[in-house]
Amino acid sequence: MIKLRNMSNYSNVQLEEFSEIFKALANPNRLRIFLRLASCCEPGTACCEDGDMHQCAGDVGQDLGIAPSTVSHHLKELRRAGLIRMERQGKRVRCWAEP
């Protein structure tokens, strides 16, 4: 059984942050995209912008059956929630899970 900490121990700011994270991951496509990016990391390590543990934005949505513009929207929402980071390199945009 999972034991949850008493929610009164969290500040209102923390609760707002959790709410944004849960809202972002509530969409099945965003959850799939996040899990795909998080799986680029080696178990027990954090993904980083300097290593090879990232994917290009154009590759993230492959095999998901959603339009590239929709993938772009989902990436923006995940970034807004603080779950991923994105960096432009020329024509490509690299994405990785936020440590």
MARTI-172097 format. One record per atom (N, C-alpha, C, O, CB): x, y, z; residue number from 0. Coordinates in pm, whole numbers, plus 50000, padded with zeros to 5 digits. Glycine has a CB too. Example, Ala and Ser with C-alpha at 12.3 -4.5 7.8 and 13.67 -1.06 7.14 Angstrom:
2
BAPA      c1      c2      c3   drenlo
BAPA   51319   49431   50780        0
BAPA   51230   49550   50780        0
BAPA   51320   49670   50780        0
BAPA   51424   49668   50846        0
BAPA   51131   49553   50905        0
BAPA   51285   49775   50708        1
BAPA   51367   49894   50714        1
BAPA   51290   50003   50787        1
BAPA   51341   50114   50804        1
BAPA   51408   49940   50572        1
END
This chain:
99
BAPA      c1      c2      c3   drenlo
BAPA   50083   49883   50000        0
BAPA   50000   50000   50000        0
BAPA   50088   50125   50000        0
BAPA   50186   50132   50075        0
BAPA   49905   49999   50121        0
BAPA   50055   50221   49917        1
BAPA   50130   50345   49910        1
BAPA   50082   50439   50019        1
BAPA   49962   50462   50035        1
BAPA   50115   50410   49771        1
BAPA   50177   50494   50093        2
BAPA   50142   50590   50197        2
BAPA   50169   50729   50144        2
BAPA   50279   50759   50099        2
BAPA   50222   50564   50327        2
BAPA   50070   50814   50150        3
BAPA   50085   50951   50106        3
BAPA   50109   51040   50226        3
BAPA   50051   51021   50333        3
BAPA   49961   50998   50028        3
BAPA   50197   51138   50206        4
BAPA   50220   51234   50313        4
BAPA   50097   51321   50328        4
BAPA   50021   51339   50234        4
BAPA   50346   51320   50284        4
BAPA   50080   51372   50445        5
BAPA   49968   51460   50472        5
BAPA   49978   51582   50381        5
BAPA   50079   51652   50382        5
BAPA   49965   51502   50622        5
BAPA   49874   51607   50301        6
BAPA   49877   51715   50204        6
BAPA   49891   51852   50270        6
BAPA   49932   51947   50205        6
BAPA   49753   51712   50120        6
BAPA   49858   51863   50397        7
BAPA   49873   51992   50465        7
BAPA   50020   52028   50486        7
BAPA   50051   52142   50520        7
BAPA   49799   51990   50600        7
BAPA   50111   51931   50467        8
BAPA   50254   51958   50481        8
BAPA   50310   52033   50360        8
BAPA   50422   52083   50365        8
BAPA   50330   51828   50500        8
BAPA   50233   52042   50252        9
BAPA   50279   52110   50131        9
BAPA   50230   52253   50130        9
BAPA   50119   52284   50176        9
BAPA   50232   52035   50005        9
BAPA   50313   52341   50076       10
BAPA   50271   52481   50063       10
BAPA   50177   52494   49945       10
BAPA   50169   52405   49860       10
BAPA   50394   52575   50047       10
BAPA   50106   52605   49939       11
BAPA   50015   52629   49826       11
BAPA   50091   52633   49694       11
BAPA   50039   52589   49591       11
BAPA   49939   52759   49846       11
BAPA   50213   52685   49696       12
BAPA   50294   52691   49574       12
BAPA   50327   52550   49527       12
BAPA   50316   52520   49408       12
BAPA   50423   52771   49598       12
BAPA   50367   52464   49619       13
BAPA   50397   52325   49583       13
BAPA   50274   52255   49528       13
BAPA   50283   52179   49431       13
BAPA   50452   52249   49703       13
BAPA   50160   52279   49589       14
BAPA   50036   52216   49541       14
BAPA   50002   52264   49401       14
BAPA   49954   52185   49320       14
BAPA   49921   52246   49637       14
BAPA   50024   52392   49372       15
BAPA   50001   52445   49237       15
BAPA   50095   52377   49137       15
BAPA   50054   52342   49027       15
BAPA   50021   52598   49234       15
BAPA   50221   52359   49175       16
BAPA   50318   52292   49087       16
BAPA   50276   52148   49060       16
BAPA   50279   52103   48946       16
BAPA   50460   52296   49149       16
BAPA   50235   52077   49164       17
BAPA   50189   51939   49146       17
BAPA   50067   51936   49056       17
BAPA   50055   51847   48971       17
BAPA   50155   51875   49282       17
BAPA   49977   52031   49073       18
BAPA   49857   52037   48992       18
BAPA   49892   52053   48844       18
BAPA   49831   51987   48759       18
BAPA   49768   52152   49037       18
BAPA   49988   52139   48813       19
BAPA   50031   52159   48674       19
BAPA   50095   52033   48617       19
BAPA   50073   51999   48501       19
BAPA   50130   52276   48665       19
BAPA   50173   51964   48698       20
BAPA   50236   51840   48652       20
BAPA   50129   51734   48624       20
BAPA   50132   51671   48518       20
BAPA   50336   51787   48758       20
BAPA   50037   51716   48716       21
BAPA   49932   51616   48696       21
BAPA   49844   51651   48577       21
BAPA   49802   51563   48502       21
BAPA   49847   51602   48821       21
BAPA   49816   51780   48560       22
BAPA   49734   51824   48447       22
BAPA   49806   51792   48315       22
BAPA   49743   51746   48220       22
BAPA   49704   51975   48457       22
BAPA   49935   51817   48310       23
BAPA   50011   51789   48188       23
BAPA   50014   51640   48158       23
BAPA   50003   51601   48041       23
BAPA   50154   51843   48202       23
BAPA   50029   51557   48259       24
BAPA   50040   51413   48237       24
BAPA   49905   51344   48225       24
BAPA   49899   51224   48195       24
BAPA   50118   51350   48349       24
BAPA   49796   51416   48248       25
BAPA   49663   51357   48239       25
BAPA   49625   51324   48095       25
BAPA   49540   51237   48072       25
BAPA   49560   51450   48299       25
BAPA   49686   51391   47999       26
BAPA   49658   51363   47859       26
BAPA   49740   51241   47817       26
BAPA   49862   51240   47835       26
BAPA   49692   51487   47768       26
BAPA   49676   51136   47763       27
BAPA   49748   51014   47727       27
BAPA   49864   51036   47629       27
BAPA   49968   50972   47642       27
BAPA   49653   50915   47668       27
BAPA   49846   51126   47532       28
BAPA   49955   51150   47437       28
BAPA   50073   51220   47503       28
BAPA   50188   51188   47474       28
BAPA   49906   51233   47320       28
BAPA   50046   51315   47592       29
BAPA   50155   51381   47664       29
BAPA   50227   51283   47755       29
BAPA   50349   51287   47768       29
BAPA   50103   51500   47745       29
BAPA   50151   51194   47817       30
BAPA   50213   51092   47902       30
BAPA   50303   51002   47819       30
BAPA   50414   50970   47861       30
BAPA   50105   51009   47974       30
BAPA   50257   50961   47701       31
BAPA   50340   50878   47612       31
BAPA   50468   50951   47572       31
BAPA   50576   50892   47574       31
BAPA   50260   50838   47486       31
BAPA   50455   51078   47536       32
BAPA   50571   51156   47496       32
BAPA   50668   51170   47613       32
BAPA   50789   51153   47595       32
BAPA   50528   51294   47445       32
BAPA   50617   51202   47731       33
BAPA   50704   51216   47848       33
BAPA   50775   51085   47879       33
BAPA   50896   51085   47905       33
BAPA   50622   51263   47970       33
BAPA   50703   50975   47877       34
BAPA   50765   50845   47905       34
BAPA   50871   50811   47801       34
BAPA   50974   50753   47834       34
BAPA   50659   50735   47911       34
BAPA   50846   50847   47676       35
BAPA   50944   50824   47570       35
BAPA   51072   50904   47598       35
BAPA   51182   50853   47585       35
BAPA   50885   50861   47431       35
BAPA   51056   51030   47638       36
BAPA   51173   51112   47669       36
BAPA   51243   51064   47795       36
BAPA   51366   51062   47802       36
BAPA   51132   51258   47684       36
BAPA   51166   51025   47895       37
BAPA   51226   50977   48019       37
BAPA   51299   50845   47999       37
BAPA   51394   50816   48071       37
BAPA   51119   50961   48127       37
BAPA   51255   50765   47901       38
BAPA   51321   50637   47877       38
BAPA   51455   50654   47809       38
BAPA   51532   50558   47799       38
BAPA   51232   50546   47794       38
BAPA   51485   50775   47761       39
BAPA   51617   50802   47702       39
BAPA   51724   50803   47810       39
BAPA   51843   50787   47780       39
BAPA   51616   50936   47626       39
BAPA   51684   50823   47933       40
BAPA   51777   50829   48045       40
BAPA   51811   50688   48091       40
BAPA   51728   50598   48086       40
BAPA   51718   50912   48162       40
BAPA   51934   50672   48135       41
BAPA   51972   50545   48194       41
BAPA   51906   50535   48331       41
BAPA   51895   50635   48401       41
BAPA   52127   50531   48205       41
BAPA   51862   50415   48370       42
BAPA   51797   50401   48501       42
BAPA   51885   50455   48614       42
BAPA   52005   50426   48620       42
BAPA   51763   50254   48527       42
BAPA   51823   50532   48701       43
BAPA   51895   50587   48816       43
BAPA   51974   50712   48787       43
BAPA   52042   50763   48876       43
BAPA   51986   50485   48871       43
BAPA   51968   50764   48664       44
BAPA   52040   50886   48630       44
BAPA   51942   50990   48581       44
BAPA   51828   50959   48547       44
BAPA   52148   50858   48525       44
BAPA   51986   51113   48578       45
BAPA   51905   51222   48524       45
BAPA   51948   51247   48380       45
BAPA   52067   51239   48348       45
BAPA   51920   51351   48610       45
BAPA   51853   51277   48294       46
BAPA   51886   51315   48157       46
BAPA   51955   51450   48162       46
BAPA   51929   51532   48250       46
BAPA   51759   51319   48066       46
BAPA   52042   51472   48068       47
BAPA   52109   51601   48066       47
BAPA   52121   51652   47924       47
BAPA   52116   51575   47828       47
BAPA   52248   51591   48131       47
BAPA   52136   51782   47912       48
BAPA   52141   51843   47781       48
BAPA   52274   51815   47712       48
BAPA   52281   51826   47589       48
BAPA   52120   51992   47793       48
BAPA   52378   51781   47784       49
BAPA   52509   51761   47724       49
BAPA   52531   51621   47670       49
BAPA   52616   51601   47582       49
BAPA   52615   51793   47824       49
BAPA   52457   51524   47719       50
BAPA   52479   51387   47678       50
BAPA   52395   51347   47558       50
BAPA   52335   51432   47492       50
BAPA   52452   51294   47791       50
BAPA   52391   51219   47532       51
BAPA   52312   51166   47421       51
BAPA   52172   51127   47465       51
BAPA   52100   51062   47388       51
BAPA   52382   51048   47359       51
BAPA   52133   51163   47585       52
BAPA   52006   51119   47639       52
BAPA   51896   51220   47608       52
BAPA   51832   51274   47698       52
BAPA   52016   51098   47790       52
BAPA   51875   51243   47478       53
BAPA   51771   51335   47435       53
BAPA   51718   51288   47300       53
BAPA   51778   51202   47235       53
BAPA   51825   51481   47427       53
BAPA   51607   51345   47259       54
BAPA   51551   51318   47127       54
BAPA   51518   51450   47062       54
BAPA   51492   51550   47129       54
BAPA   51425   51227   47136       54
BAPA   51520   51451   46931       55
BAPA   51478   51571   46859       55
BAPA   51326   51574   46856       55
BAPA   51260   51471   46849       55
BAPA   51537   51573   46714       55
BAPA   51273   51695   46862       56
BAPA   51127   51712   46869       56
BAPA   51057   51641   46754       56
BAPA   50949   51585   46773       56
BAPA   51091   51860   46868       56
BAPA   51116   51643   46635       57
BAPA   51054   51578   46520       57
BAPA   51048   51427   46533       57
BAPA   50964   51363   46470       57
BAPA   51129   51613   46396       57
BAPA   51135   51369   46615       58
BAPA   51138   51223   46632       58
BAPA   51050   51175   46746       58
BAPA   51011   51058   46750       58
BAPA   51280   51177   46657       58
BAPA   51017   51264   46838       59
BAPA   50942   51225   46958       59
BAPA   50805   51167   46924       59
BAPA   50761   51071   46986       59
BAPA   50926   51345   47050       59
BAPA   50739   51225   46826       60
BAPA   50603   51184   46793       60
BAPA   50591   51067   46697       60
BAPA   50480   51026   46663       60
BAPA   50531   51297   46737       60
BAPA   50705   51013   46653       61
BAPA   50698   50900   46560       61
BAPA   50621   50784   46621       61
BAPA   50635   50753   46740       61
BAPA   50840   50855   46520       61
BAPA   50542   50720   46539       62
BAPA   50465   50602   46578       62
BAPA   50354   50630   46680       62
BAPA   50296   50535   46733       62
BAPA   50557   50498   46634       62
BAPA   50324   50756   46708       63
BAPA   50216   50786   46802       63
BAPA   50085   50813   46730       63
BAPA   49979   50816   46792       63
BAPA   50253   50905   46889       63
BAPA   50091   50833   46599       64
BAPA   49969   50856   46522       64
BAPA   49907   50992   46546       64
BAPA   49785   51006   46534       64
BAPA   49870   50751   46553       64
BAPA   49988   51092   46580       65
BAPA   49935   51227   46599       65
BAPA   50015   51323   46510       65
BAPA   50132   51299   46480       65
BAPA   49943   51270   46750       65
BAPA   49951   51431   46470       66
BAPA   50010   51528   46379       66
BAPA   50129   51599   46444       66
BAPA   50129   51619   46566       66
BAPA   49905   51631   46334       66
BAPA   50229   51636   46365       67
BAPA   50345   51707   46420       67
BAPA   50307   51835   46496       67
BAPA   50369   51868   46596       67
BAPA   50441   51742   46308       67
BAPA   50205   51906   46448       68
BAPA   50163   52028   46519       68
BAPA   50107   51994   46657       68
BAPA   50124   52071   46752       68
BAPA   50057   52106   46437       68
BAPA   50042   51879   46668       69
BAPA   49988   51836   46798       69
BAPA   50102   51794   46890       69
BAPA   50099   51822   47010       69
BAPA   49888   51719   46779       69
BAPA   50203   51727   46835       70
BAPA   50321   51689   46914       70
BAPA   50386   51815   46969       70
BAPA   50425   51820   47085       70
BAPA   50422   51607   46828       70
BAPA   50398   51917   46884       71
BAPA   50458   52044   46925       71
BAPA   50379   52105   47042       71
BAPA   50438   52154   47138       71
BAPA   50463   52141   46807       71
BAPA   50248   52102   47033       72
BAPA   50163   52154   47141       72
BAPA   50187   52075   47270       72
BAPA   50201   52134   47377       72
BAPA   50014   52147   47102       72
BAPA   50192   51943   47260       73
BAPA   50213   51860   47379       73
BAPA   50350   51887   47441       73
BAPA   50364   51892   47563       73
BAPA   50200   51711   47343       73
BAPA   50452   51905   47357       74
BAPA   50585   51936   47409       74
BAPA   50584   52070   47483       74
BAPA   50647   52083   47588       74
BAPA   50688   51940   47294       74
BAPA   50513   52167   47429       75
BAPA   50503   52297   47494       75
BAPA   50437   52284   47631       75
BAPA   50482   52347   47727       75
BAPA   50422   52395   47406       75
BAPA   50332   52203   47641       76
BAPA   50264   52185   47770       76
BAPA   50353   52112   47870       76
BAPA   50353   52146   47988       76
BAPA   50133   52107   47750       76
BAPA   50428   52013   47825       77
BAPA   50519   51942   47914       77
BAPA   50630   52035   47963       77
BAPA   50671   52029   48079       77
BAPA   50580   51819   47844       77
BAPA   50679   52120   47874       78
BAPA   50782   52217   47913       78
BAPA   50726   52318   48012       78
BAPA   50791   52351   48110       78
BAPA   50838   52289   47789       78
BAPA   50605   52366   47986       79
BAPA   50542   52463   48076       79
BAPA   50525   52406   48217       79
BAPA   50536   52478   48316       79
BAPA   50405   52505   48021       79
BAPA   50497   52275   48225       80
BAPA   50479   52209   48355       80
BAPA   50613   52177   48422       80
BAPA   50616   52128   48534       80
BAPA   50398   52081   48338       80
BAPA   50724   52204   48352       81
BAPA   50856   52179   48410       81
BAPA   50903   52035   48400       81
BAPA   50996   51995   48470       81
BAPA   50856   52220   48553       81
BAPA   50839   51956   48313       82
BAPA   50874   51815   48303       82
BAPA   50983   51787   48201       82
BAPA   51055   51688   48212       82
BAPA   50752   51735   48268       82
BAPA   50996   51873   48101       83
BAPA   51099   51854   47999       83
BAPA   51169   51986   47973       83
BAPA   51121   52093   48011       83
BAPA   51037   51799   47869       83
BAPA   51284   51976   47909       84
BAPA   51357   52093   47862       84
BAPA   51374   52081   47712       84
BAPA   51379   51970   47657       84
BAPA   51495   52108   47933       84
BAPA   51382   52195   47646       85
BAPA   51398   52197   47501       85
BAPA   51505   52300   47466       85
BAPA   51517   52404   47531       85
BAPA   51263   52230   47430       85
BAPA   51583   52269   47362       86
BAPA   51687   52360   47318       86
BAPA   51698   52353   47166       86
BAPA   51708   52245   47109       86
BAPA   51823   52325   47384       86
BAPA   51697   52469   47102       87
BAPA   51710   52474   46957       87
BAPA   51856   52464   46918       87
BAPA   51942   52531   46975       87
BAPA   51647   52604   46901       87
BAPA   51883   52380   46818       88
BAPA   52016   52368   46759       88
BAPA   51997   52372   46608       88
BAPA   51966   52270   46546       88
BAPA   52091   52235   46804       88
BAPA   52015   52489   46551       89
BAPA   51991   52505   46408       89
BAPA   51844   52482   46377       89
BAPA   51757   52548   46433       89
BAPA   52078   52409   46327       89
BAPA   51817   52388   46288       90
BAPA   51678   52358   46251       90
BAPA   51614   52257   46345       90
BAPA   51492   52235   46340       90
BAPA   51673   52305   46109       90
BAPA   51692   52196   46429       91
BAPA   51641   52092   46517       91
BAPA   51617   52145   46657       91
BAPA   51681   52240   46701       91
BAPA   51737   51973   46522       91
BAPA   51524   52082   46727       92
BAPA   51496   52115   46867       92
BAPA   51516   51987   46947       92
BAPA   51448   51887   46925       92
BAPA   51349   52172   46886       92
BAPA   51611   51991   47040       93
BAPA   51639   51875   47126       93
BAPA   51548   51881   47247       93
BAPA   51522   51989   47300       93
BAPA   51789   51870   47169       93
BAPA   51501   51766   47292       94
BAPA   51413   51756   47409       94
BAPA   51468   51649   47502       94
BAPA   51521   51548   47458       94
BAPA   51265   51722   47367       94
BAPA   51455   51672   47632       95
BAPA   51493   51572   47730       95
BAPA   51412   51592   47857       95
BAPA   51361   51701   47882       95
BAPA   51645   51578   47759       95
BAPA   51402   51487   47936       96
BAPA   51329   51495   48062       96
BAPA   51407   51581   48160       96
BAPA   51529   51570   48171       96
BAPA   51303   51353   48121       96
BAPA   51336   51667   48229       97
BAPA   51398   51753   48329       97
BAPA   51444   51668   48447       97
BAPA   51367   51587   48498       97
BAPA   51300   51866   48377       97
BAPA   51571   51685   48490       98
BAPA   51621   51603   48602       98
BAPA   51539   51618   48729       98
BAPA   51570   51555   48830       98
BAPA   51764   51637   48632       98
END
